[in-house]
């Protein structure tokens, strides 16, 4: 009865077509004043549910839905007394969780509804702790669309990274499940979810199954290179005596990965050049024509006004054309490889504070790992300063030169030539 009377007192509650109209409405000013005075009763709830939240689905706001989502949250919480933050956030969170789970709602709205849940803040402007469990539940719900699960995991990551109370505990089963049993369906969505799970792994006190899964990703040659790099990062950050990380096995796979990541891009560039060469030769109208990239000499018209004989002789000399190599390794690919090498170096031994795989090693093994990490970091910085194919090739050569040469068995005759270990890809 109270709710009905309050609703009748707001005849324009659902009559706003755009967020701009709501922002300047008298109801909005009244609501702000009321929550500032720590009031959040039926009238204020009706304002949120009947005026604010419908703007997320309003057609007029569709072109700027990201700002609409953020502005709804701001209007609901701005100037609110800290005593009413929890009830406001609870109403927003529960409403948006229902919206995100509704199969009759279009995907764009469902994703933004879940994003809003992850963006809710407490009175101290930190992520609202009450959103942790709903976000974890949505991120692990296989019945939800992948995009909604991604939005939920993004919000959960904010909570974990901000060290919100209970966030790590809520995220632990989600992360473990994503790594041990990656979701089926869209490969791009699956890759994103697994990548984010690897990023969160060091912060959630992972169980042994999750660590084993990360080690398996690092060792899986069929897995994406960047996934394997992220797995190495996670294992490096978890490298403590009681964590169950096999540092020797991880370093073996990391060494293989460092070279494979670079050689793949160099090989692709080589194949592009070969394909273009074959294609250009097949396309020649005159098979016997020369294929050198030289500029043709200028035409000699033999008359005055077209230059003296001396100048014509100079002009006739072939000039080499300087062409940009369109088939070279792209700059962005070089920068990506710089990130890969630097990340692998950090996994071995962080440049500053933090744990690394070398912490679990002793003696010569620790020394060799440290030296290899230094090479990776040096080449990463060189690639960052000069992101081109030549620098990439030099980086690969430097990594190859770090491969240890095993001593031949005493009973065998001395081996000829350079020897490489059986696990070396070079």
C-alpha positions as a printed NumPy array, in Angstrom:
array([[  0.   ,   0.   ,   0.   ],
       [  2.86 ,   2.353,   0.883],
       [  4.632,   1.479,  -2.36 ],
       [  1.463,   2.166,  -4.365],
       [  0.966,   5.555,  -2.761],
       [  4.605,   6.489,  -3.342],
       [  4.372,   5.439,  -6.972],
       [  1.243,   7.493,  -7.468],
       [  3.109,  10.519,  -6.141],
       [  5.538,  10.242,  -9.086],
       [  3.42 ,  10.37 , -12.249],
       [  6.485,  11.   , -14.407],
       [  8.484,   8.101, -12.98 ],
       [  8.672,   6.212, -16.257],
       [  8.235,   9.161, -18.573],
       [ 11.891,  10.039, -19.184],
       [ 13.181,   9.104, -22.626],
       [ 16.878,   9.786, -22.051],
       [ 19.448,   9.986, -19.324],
       [ 19.852,  13.708, -19.909],
       [ 16.224,  14.253, -18.934],
       [ 16.712,  12.234, -15.76 ],
       [ 19.832,  14.175, -14.798],
       [ 17.911,  17.462, -14.823],
       [ 14.672,  16.09 , -13.317],
       [ 13.352,  17.373, -10.011],
       [ 13.006,  13.773,  -8.76 ],
       [ 16.748,  13.342,  -9.167],
       [ 17.474,  16.463,  -7.111],
       [ 15.07 ,  15.291,  -4.423],
       [ 16.633,  11.831,  -4.338],
       [ 20.136,  13.245,  -4.008],
       [ 19.064,  15.418,  -1.103],
       [ 17.352,  12.498,   0.619],
       [ 20.251,  10.061,   0.396],
       [ 22.574,  12.83 ,   1.515],
       [ 20.431,  12.903,   4.638],
       [ 20.885,   9.122,   4.957],
       [ 17.341,   8.307,   3.853],
       [ 16.734,   5.255,   1.686],
       [ 13.178,   4.049,   1.982],
       [ 10.385,   3.161,  -0.414],
       [ 10.388,   6.52 ,  -2.219],
       [ 14.101,   6.275,  -2.924],
       [ 13.831,   2.648,  -4.025],
       [ 11.105,   3.565,  -6.515],
       [ 13.291,   6.33 ,  -7.914],
       [ 16.13 ,   3.857,  -8.505],
       [ 14.005,   1.056,  -9.962],
       [ 11.503,   3.128, -11.967],
       [ 13.551,   6.126, -13.101],
       [ 17.272,   5.375, -12.979],
       [ 17.625,   1.72 , -13.97 ],
       [ 15.235,   1.837, -16.973],
       [ 17.682,   4.226, -18.615],
       [ 20.028,   1.306, -19.241],
       [ 17.563,  -0.077, -21.799],
       [ 16.268,   3.246, -23.148],
       [ 16.815,   3.443, -26.945],
       [ 17.956,   7.063, -26.703],
       [ 20.932,   6.004, -24.589],
       [ 22.004,   3.086, -26.769],
       [ 24.729,   5.001, -28.595],
       [ 26.514,   5.822, -25.346],
       [ 25.56 ,   2.924, -23.146],
       [ 28.914,   2.783, -21.367],
       [ 28.518,   6.325, -20.044],
       [ 24.871,   5.604, -19.232],
       [ 25.854,   2.602, -17.125],
       [ 28.442,   4.563, -15.189],
       [ 26.204,   7.603, -14.797],
       [ 23.352,   5.525, -13.363],
       [ 25.662,   4.27 , -10.642],
       [ 26.963,   7.769,  -9.963],
       [ 23.486,   9.277,  -9.697],
       [ 22.409,   6.532,  -7.325],
       [ 25.388,   6.936,  -4.986],
       [ 26.625,  10.509,  -5.269],
       [ 26.57 ,  12.413,  -2.005],
       [ 24.935,   9.437,  -0.286],
       [ 25.71 ,   9.009,   3.39 ],
       [ 27.914,   6.03 ,   4.102],
       [ 25.074,   4.469,   6.092],
       [ 22.952,   4.042,   2.943],
       [ 25.661,   2.831,   0.556],
       [ 25.006,  -0.836,   1.311],
       [ 21.219,  -0.781,   0.718],
       [ 21.656,   1.253,  -2.488],
       [ 24.338,  -1.096,  -3.792],
       [ 22.261,  -4.122,  -2.826],
       [ 19.318,  -2.837,  -4.845],
       [ 21.508,  -1.982,  -7.838],
       [ 23.394,  -5.267,  -7.68 ],
       [ 20.377,  -7.532,  -7.354],
       [ 18.527,  -5.71 , -10.143],
       [ 21.485,  -5.932, -12.506],
       [ 22.207,  -9.588, -11.73 ],
       [ 18.603, -10.421, -12.647],
       [ 18.895,  -8.369, -15.826],
       [ 22.126, -10.1  , -16.832],
       [ 20.56 , -13.542, -16.288],
       [ 17.414, -12.782, -18.286],
       [ 17.503, -14.578, -21.641],
       [ 14.814, -12.268, -22.986],
       [ 17.111,  -9.244, -22.634],
       [ 19.428,  -8.434, -25.523],
       [ 23.129,  -9.267, -25.021],
       [ 24.33 ,  -5.657, -25.004],
       [ 22.149,  -4.846, -22.02 ],
       [ 23.028,  -8.069, -20.197],
       [ 26.75 ,  -7.404, -20.51 ],
       [ 26.441,  -3.811, -19.294],
       [ 24.252,  -4.914, -16.405],
       [ 26.957,  -7.315, -15.254],
       [ 29.645,  -4.682, -15.743],
       [ 27.702,  -2.377, -13.443],
       [ 27.75 ,  -5.02 , -10.707],
       [ 31.536,  -5.134, -10.886],
       [ 31.773,  -1.336, -10.82 ],
       [ 29.762,  -0.805,  -7.63 ],
       [ 31.814,   0.989,  -4.995],
       [ 31.567,   1.256,  -1.235],
       [ 31.656,   4.483,   0.764],
       [ 35.489,   4.379,   0.746],
       [ 35.419,   4.325,  -3.088],
       [ 36.798,   0.776,  -3.165],
       [ 34.944,  -2.104,  -4.863],
       [ 31.814,  -2.966,  -2.937],
       [ 32.435,  -6.269,  -1.079],
       [ 28.837,  -7.384,  -1.536],
       [ 29.39 ,  -7.838,  -5.283],
       [ 32.108, -10.485,  -4.913],
       [ 29.915, -13.575,  -4.557],
       [ 27.411, -12.623,  -7.31 ],
       [ 30.292, -11.916,  -9.681],
       [ 31.95 , -15.24 ,  -8.883],
       [ 28.671, -17.09 ,  -9.361],
       [ 28.098, -15.471, -12.755],
       [ 31.684, -16.026, -13.915],
       [ 31.389, -19.756, -13.214],
       [ 27.861, -20.163, -14.63 ],
       [ 28.158, -22.114, -17.873],
       [ 24.551, -21.364, -18.787],
       [ 25.286, -17.651, -19.196],
       [ 26.587, -16.238, -22.478],
       [ 30.362, -15.999, -22.659],
       [ 30.22 , -12.2  , -22.889],
       [ 28.321, -11.997, -19.586],
       [ 30.797, -14.369, -17.928],
       [ 33.668, -12.242, -19.204],
       [ 32.053,  -9.118, -17.749],
       [ 31.604, -10.897, -14.42 ],
       [ 35.205, -12.111, -14.308],
       [ 36.443,  -8.605, -15.154],
       [ 34.565,  -7.275, -12.147],
       [ 35.808, -10.094,  -9.947],
       [ 39.37 ,  -9.293, -11.011],
       [ 38.883,  -5.715,  -9.814],
       [ 37.93 ,  -7.075,  -6.402],
       [ 40.891,  -9.454,  -6.24 ],
       [ 43.395,  -6.819,  -7.371],
       [ 42.011,  -4.356,  -4.829],
       [ 42.366,  -7.007,  -2.09 ],
       [ 38.708,  -6.707,  -1.125],
       [ 37.847,  -8.911,   1.843],
       [ 36.685, -12.324,   0.668],
       [ 37.464, -11.682,  -3.015],
       [ 40.272, -14.217,  -3.219],
       [ 38.171, -16.879,  -1.553],
       [ 35.269, -16.188,  -3.909],
       [ 37.532, -16.249,  -6.977],
       [ 39.483, -19.409,  -6.07 ],
       [ 36.982, -22.015,  -7.317],
       [ 36.227, -19.929, -10.41 ],
       [ 39.866, -19.614, -11.43 ],
       [ 40.561, -23.263, -10.679],
       [ 37.605, -24.386, -12.764],
       [ 38.565, -22.208, -15.732],
       [ 42.104, -23.628, -15.751],
       [ 41.305, -27.274, -15.114],
       [ 38.173, -27.385, -17.283],
       [ 38.233, -24.529, -19.823],
       [ 34.741, -23.682, -21.09 ],
       [ 33.612, -24.962, -24.466],
       [ 32.195, -22.761, -27.167],
       [ 33.646, -19.606, -28.653],
       [ 37.477, -19.996, -28.748],
       [ 38.057, -16.252, -28.361],
       [ 35.912, -16.115, -25.241],
       [ 37.541, -19.243, -23.829],
       [ 41.014, -17.807, -24.42 ],
       [ 40.085, -14.557, -22.688],
       [ 38.669, -16.345, -19.653],
       [ 41.696, -18.626, -19.326],
       [ 44.101, -15.702, -19.755],
       [ 42.39 , -13.724, -17.008],
       [ 42.334, -16.793, -14.765],
       [ 46.107, -17.128, -15.196],
       [ 46.539, -13.464, -14.286],
       [ 44.546, -13.967, -11.09 ],
       [ 46.195, -17.238, -10.084],
       [ 48.977, -15.823,  -7.848],
       [ 46.499, -13.713,  -5.856],
       [ 44.046, -16.413,  -4.795],
       [ 46.177, -18.919,  -2.855],
       [ 45.547, -21.535,  -5.564],
       [ 45.078, -25.23 ,  -4.839],
       [ 47.566, -27.765,  -6.282],
       [ 45.198, -28.59 ,  -9.157],
       [ 45.314, -25.01 , -10.421],
       [ 49.12 , -24.892, -10.253],
       [ 49.353, -28.188, -12.117],
       [ 47.004, -26.838, -14.776],
       [ 49.146, -23.714, -15.213],
       [ 52.275, -25.852, -15.58 ],
       [ 50.434, -27.92 , -18.184],
       [ 49.566, -24.803, -20.194],
       [ 53.22 , -23.69 , -20.126],
       [ 54.307, -27.091, -21.429],
       [ 51.577, -27.363, -24.072],
       [ 53.052, -26.522, -27.477],
       [ 49.535, -26.335, -28.93 ],
       [ 48.484, -23.633, -26.487],
       [ 48.708, -20.001, -27.507],
       [ 52.112, -18.393, -26.973],
       [ 50.713, -15.596, -24.824],
       [ 48.781, -18.099, -22.7  ],
       [ 52.018, -19.966, -22.091],
       [ 53.774, -16.711, -21.179],
       [ 51.013, -15.868, -18.702],
       [ 51.334, -19.339, -17.217],
       [ 55.073, -18.75 , -16.755],
       [ 54.366, -15.404, -15.066],
       [ 51.935, -17.067, -12.665],
       [ 54.338, -19.881, -11.795],
       [ 57.141, -17.393, -11.218],
       [ 55.037, -15.374,  -8.79 ],
       [ 54.034, -18.558,  -6.999],
       [ 57.595, -19.865,  -6.74 ],
       [ 57.828, -20.471,  -3.004],
       [ 59.044, -23.603,  -1.234],
       [ 55.592, -24.762,  -0.161],
       [ 53.679, -23.871,  -3.344],
       [ 54.418, -27.068,  -5.26 ],
       [ 55.966, -25.37 ,  -8.315],
       [ 58.448, -27.506, -10.256],
       [ 60.999, -24.812, -11.081],
       [ 63.31 , -27.031, -13.152],
       [ 60.489, -28.232, -15.391],
       [ 59.112, -24.708, -15.719],
       [ 62.508, -23.297, -16.717],
       [ 62.974, -26.043, -19.284],
       [ 59.661, -25.137, -20.913],
       [ 60.328, -21.411, -20.545],
       [ 63.606, -21.739, -22.449],
       [ 61.849, -23.526, -25.284],
       [ 59.052, -20.978, -25.299],
       [ 61.338, -17.948, -25.479],
       [ 62.858, -19.115, -28.75 ],
       [ 59.63 , -20.433, -30.251],
       [ 57.815, -17.15 , -29.664],
       [ 60.346, -15.188, -31.704],
       [ 61.088, -17.735, -34.41 ],
       [ 57.399, -18.038, -35.296],
       [ 57.203, -14.38 , -36.336],
       [ 60.521, -14.538, -38.19 ],
       [ 59.44 , -17.661, -40.05 ],
       [ 56.134, -16.066, -40.998],
       [ 57.951, -13.056, -42.456],
       [ 60.238, -15.361, -44.451],
       [ 57.246, -17.25 , -45.816],
       [ 55.535, -14.006, -46.839],
       [ 58.594, -12.928, -48.79 ],
       [ 58.837, -16.286, -50.513],
       [ 55.151, -16.224, -51.438],
       [ 55.444, -12.732, -52.851],
       [ 58.52 , -13.679, -54.867],
       [ 56.738, -16.666, -56.376],
       [ 53.642, -14.611, -57.055],
       [ 55.53 , -11.766, -58.713],
       [ 57.445, -14.121, -60.987],
       [ 54.314, -15.962, -62.021],
       [ 52.678, -12.63 , -62.835],
       [ 55.395, -11.381, -65.189],
       [ 54.111, -10.841, -68.737],
       [ 57.66 , -11.384, -70.029],
       [ 59.218, -14.405, -68.313],
       [ 62.653, -13.385, -69.529],
       [ 62.519,  -9.875, -68.1  ],
       [ 64.993,  -9.044, -65.343],
       [ 63.583,  -9.06 , -61.799],
       [ 66.025,  -6.57 , -60.261],
       [ 64.502,  -3.602, -58.47 ],
       [ 66.172,  -0.856, -60.514],
       [ 64.731,   2.292, -61.98 ],
       [ 64.68 ,   2.337, -65.814],
       [ 66.991,   4.891, -67.514],
       [ 65.314,   8.054, -68.821],
       [ 64.328,   8.157, -72.475],
       [ 66.874,   9.823, -74.802],
       [ 64.99 ,  12.029, -77.267],
       [ 68.268,  12.979, -79.029],
       [ 67.493,  16.675, -79.372],
       [ 68.437,  19.956, -77.784],
       [ 66.671,  20.873, -74.589],
       [ 66.719,  17.384, -73.139],
       [ 70.109,  17.659, -71.49 ],
       [ 73.676,  17.408, -72.655],
       [ 75.203,  14.053, -73.547],
       [ 77.103,  14.109, -70.263],
       [ 73.976,  14.625, -68.226],
       [ 72.129,  11.97 , -70.194],
       [ 74.92 ,   9.513, -69.474],
       [ 74.641,  10.226, -65.762],
       [ 70.875,   9.954, -65.781],
       [ 71.023,   6.669, -67.617],
       [ 72.823,   4.957, -64.747],
       [ 70.411,   2.537, -63.001],
       [ 69.305,   3.749, -59.581],
       [ 68.424,   1.279, -56.825],
       [ 64.935,   1.879, -55.497],
       [ 64.66 ,   1.944, -51.713],
       [ 61.427,   0.121, -50.931],
       [ 59.825,  -0.561, -47.572],
       [ 59.651,  -4.264, -46.821],
       [ 55.936,  -4.879, -46.486],
       [ 56.566,  -8.487, -45.515],
       [ 58.798,  -7.755, -42.521],
       [ 57.751,  -8.61 , -38.977],
       [ 55.312,  -5.811, -38.008],
       [ 56.279,  -3.298, -35.345],
       [ 53.428,  -4.371, -33.097],
       [ 54.562,  -7.986, -33.307],
       [ 58.048,  -6.916, -32.24 ],
       [ 56.616,  -5.01 , -29.278],
       [ 54.532,  -8.03 , -28.361],
       [ 57.691, -10.144, -28.358],
       [ 59.408,  -7.548, -26.173],
       [ 56.605,  -8.001, -23.651],
       [ 56.947, -11.766, -23.878],
       [ 60.689, -11.77 , -23.255],
       [ 60.447,  -9.281, -20.408],
       [ 57.628, -11.261, -18.789],
       [ 59.613, -14.49 , -19.005],
       [ 62.617, -12.728, -17.48 ],
       [ 60.41 , -11.55 , -14.63 ],
       [ 59.165, -15.099, -14.118],
       [ 62.752, -16.239, -13.668],
       [ 63.883, -13.346, -11.487],
       [ 61.966, -10.097, -10.997],
       [ 63.933,  -6.921, -11.609],
       [ 62.791,  -5.598,  -8.244],
       [ 60.85 ,  -7.311,  -5.48 ],
       [ 58.903, -10.548,  -5.665],
       [ 59.487, -14.241,  -6.106],
       [ 60.845, -15.984,  -9.188],
       [ 61.666, -19.481, -10.334],
       [ 65.343, -18.942,  -9.513],
       [ 64.396, -18.782,  -5.826],
       [ 63.703, -22.522,  -5.933],
       [ 67.093, -23.367,  -7.453],
       [ 70.608, -23.61 ,  -6.053],
       [ 74.18 , -23.778,  -7.315],
       [ 74.883, -23.87 , -11.041],
       [ 71.203, -24.244, -11.895],
       [ 70.405, -20.953, -10.153],
       [ 73.365, -19.222, -11.818],
       [ 72.404, -20.403, -15.3  ],
       [ 68.788, -19.404, -14.797],
       [ 69.812, -15.949, -13.605],
       [ 72.068, -15.464, -16.612],
       [ 69.335, -16.596, -18.986],
       [ 66.881, -14.208, -17.385],
       [ 69.367, -11.363, -17.837],
       [ 69.649, -12.178, -21.546],
       [ 65.871, -12.185, -21.935],
       [ 65.527,  -8.833, -20.172],
       [ 68.342,  -7.273, -22.208],
       [ 66.806,  -8.399, -25.498],
       [ 63.353,  -7.268, -24.4  ],
       [ 64.638,  -3.763, -23.737],
       [ 66.467,  -3.726, -27.071],
       [ 63.25 ,  -4.715, -28.857],
       [ 61.377,  -2.014, -27.008],
       [ 63.834,   0.621, -28.183],
       [ 64.12 ,  -0.692, -31.752],
       [ 61.06 ,  -2.816, -32.613],
       [ 62.08 ,  -4.186, -36.003],
       [ 62.862,  -7.519, -37.585],
       [ 66.636,  -7.118, -37.394],
       [ 66.508,  -6.602, -33.624],
       [ 64.13 ,  -9.543, -33.335],
       [ 66.572, -11.779, -35.208],
       [ 69.414, -10.657, -32.963],
       [ 67.302, -11.417, -29.915],
       [ 66.633, -14.936, -31.17 ],
       [ 70.347, -15.458, -31.829],
       [ 71.185, -14.303, -28.313],
       [ 68.659, -16.74 , -26.859],
       [ 70.022, -19.569, -28.989],
       [ 73.559, -18.871, -27.773],
       [ 72.485, -19.463, -24.181],
       [ 71.695, -23.119, -24.883],
       [ 73.984, -25.316, -22.853],
       [ 76.245, -27.758, -24.628],
       [ 76.169, -31.167, -22.91 ],
       [ 79.356, -33.068, -22.259],
       [ 79.597, -36.174, -24.475],
       [ 79.706, -39.564, -22.684],
       [ 83.225, -40.695, -21.83 ],
       [ 82.896, -43.944, -23.796],
       [ 81.921, -42.196, -27.028],
       [ 84.39 , -40.573, -29.414],
       [ 84.546, -36.762, -29.269],
       [ 81.6  , -35.231, -31.05 ],
       [ 82.228, -32.9  , -33.951],
       [ 80.578, -29.526, -34.254],
       [ 78.321, -27.682, -31.897],
       [ 76.158, -29.807, -29.646],
       [ 72.788, -28.828, -28.236],
       [ 70.677, -30.529, -25.592],
       [ 67.913, -32.804, -26.699],
       [ 65.274, -30.402, -25.404],
       [ 66.579, -27.436, -27.384],
       [ 64.423, -26.299, -30.306],
       [ 67.341, -24.71 , -32.101]])
